[in-house]
Amino acid sequence: MQFRPNDIPRPSPLNWSPAYDPPPTVRLFGLPIINTSTDGALTWLCARLDAGERTRVAFVNAHCVNQAARDATYRAALEDADVLLPDGSGLALAARMRGTHIVENLNGTDLIPALGRRLAASGHSVYLLGGTEGVAEAAAASLEARCPGLQVVGTRNGFFTPEEEDGVIADINATRADVVLVAMGVPRQDVWLRRVADRLGAALTVGVGGLFDFLSGRIPRAPMLLRRTGLEWTYRLYQEPRRMWRRYIAGNPEFVVRAALDVLPPKQQALRQADLTMKRVIDIIGAGCGLILAAPLFCMVALAIRLTSSGPAFLRQTRVGQDGQTFSLFKFRSMYRDAEARRAALVVQNQHGADGVTFKLRRDPRITPIGRILRRSSIDELPQLWNVLIGDMSLVGPRPPLPSEVARYTPAQMRRLEARPGLTCLWQVSGRADLPFERQVELDIEYLRNRSVLMDLLILVRTVPAVLLARGAY
């Protein structure tokens, strides 16, 4: 029988001993994070291993929190894990913002060798899965050198096809390993472990991220001074700036905002009302200033549209807003005048499926040449600043759907209509039209669950690179 750290009352981190089951936790970002020392955590994990209790362990750091906020499948994998361990200074900061503290940083690079020494003493075996070709073998050799007597019964790289998965699992089970360490990176490793948990024979499975790279020596660790001061991430950024800049330069500020949001009591009505009032003030100021500054651009775009195709420069379209109320949405016209009449012949080409709720084509023949430029640059959406100014829309919120789309919504999808629709939203800065409709709904609901002025500002900041890169804009 599996149980999780939040299933029963927990003792204080200061007086807990492994005789208690389970150890104390601190709740951060809605997740129960183990809050004890390395010795306490390892003693408890080994006690479960000795008892044959199946245990899935995941590490949680700032990057994991950001990823989980965007990826519902990964979030579910963390929520279903038996043990979540705090990794890095970000979790310590989030705990301090909630008025508590993390007893010890339980990162995998330090914890796993300590676990290996206990496994060597108890006679338990371990299997290493992950990394590129040869990395798992080098990591195993390093682990055996650090943990004399440790039985590493198998290794394999982490790159295999879905067709090869059954064979990989069979190979692992054939070794009768007690512990499986999986280094596939976040979110893949934890999602995979959750999916195949019932098929692996090992009692203890752990997603260890980039551990094998550090153990093998492929990537050196930061100097001890940076580790002790919580600045190890700066060394990783220095080592691989092109790969890590998004995680740290963009991700760290995003995490701090999420930590601040996590502190706010979401059900406090006075705070919520103040937040909504501030949101409306920002909408009025932002839309008003935007309309004034964009006025010359409006004139040039309108003229370009009229000169290149017949019809009006502006388009008025009925959309569904908050609580199902319809309103007239304004856009620059980007299609030929007969676009709606030609739609039926193109339905089978819909990238979201012929029966999809929304209709999108990468190369829609109904779009005019100037319209294609307007869509790629998102300039066609600028007239909606007027909708924001008059209160039909907000700068940030779920995008307003067509009535024909709402008619096909499920009851769960109707939740998108609980807020004032927005000019930009969480899924527009996460892939836009490239995302399937179901994922768009998940992100809209995620926004509604956590919305605040701080979150709106974060989305507005992320909108700038999303517009410049034009990913999913067509």
Beta strands, then each sheet from edge to edge (+ up, - down):
strand 1: 25-28
strand 2: 31-34
strand 3: 55-60
strand 4: 83-86
strand 5: 125-130
strand 6: 151-156
strand 7: 179-183
strand 8: 204-207
strand 9: 314-320
strand 10: 326-332
strand 11: 394-396
strand 12: 422-424
sheet 1: 1+ 2-
sheet 2: 4+ 3+ 8+ 7+ 5+ 6+
sheet 3: 9+ 10-
sheet 4: 11+ 12+
end
